[in-house]
Amino acid sequence: MGTIKLVSDTISQDDIKDLIGWLETNPKLTKGELTVELEKEWAEKMGTKYSVFVNSGSSAILLMVAALKEFNRLKNKKVVVSSLSWATDISTPMLLELEPILVDCNLTDLSADLEHLEEIFISEEPSAFISVAPLGFVPNMTDLVALCDKYDVLLLEDVCESMGSKHKGNYLGSFGFASVFSMYFGHHVSTIEGGFINTNDEDFYHELLMMRSHGWDRDLPEWKQTELRTKYNVSEFESFYTFYVAGMNLRSTDLQAFIGLGAIKKLDRVSNIRLRNLETYLEEIPNNGFNLEIRESDFISNFAYPMIHDRRNEIVKELANIGVEVRPLIAGNMGRKPFWVDRYGVTALPNADLIHTNGFYVPNHQDITSKEIKIIGNIIKKYE
């Protein structure tokens, strides 16, 4: 049999033909009008007021946290991060000289264990929490929002693996003060590389626009430009190279924005297929090693099917031998990765440690077949 890939092509031949046709019109390729159009459509799709397009999901995390720090929106340096997450969720606060605190995951939807999170909120009084929604599964956003409100903690959502997932009819990424998404080619829909930051806060949106592009005012509305130029006595000519804040260059291009405008149209279809595949996996492999909770209030745009098994290494080897691409369950416990251990020592967290040792995931994407899911399931069930 051929390889059962982790991901399928998120950019089709039709997309490429459309892109070539657009390129033949000699358009502006750097960030321009299409980027603004894409940002507007993505914000509307996700149910937020504003969106900022950048060159990757990790850049989105970097810009979001850097802007919070630069504009004094953090009451202290303490930032809680889900232990079951991606490296840049944690390395970003580290690199910005903040103080990351790891919270254990739960074994029902793989997001933060809310009891452990509340203990940290009480003992550490952090300024923010970066909530990660792994593999498309949906955190209990109602309880999470209430918890953050109760302890005056800024809720930040990492939805990079969960585009299209919903809680009570609302997309993940619309609950926190700000949220980040990844448009990497291996995710639900793609701009090759790319990412978004969404927010409902207008001032923060303007701050993100400036910091994304060197710290200048070119992307701001005219009234905001006038306000800044008046405040700092900057002429129109001087404004070309006036930098109001310490900024970066994390811009993407209109080429990727063109692809993104088409990608948005695919999201609902892809999400529905992924949910259907998840349901097939649950039928084929109901004993996945933990108690996945599929709440009626949630829509799960599943990224991959997770497993916990004490014979993980044997299963992974057999799957690989027949061409099934398998990965660790995103990264296990980040508190056991060298970059963390070298600075802080090992952080033991029981649920994340179990996933670290025994966790893995198998493919789910819009082109996987029920027959391929059955092949994967038959191998895993041999080890029950």
Disulfide bonds with the S-S distance in Angstrom:
none
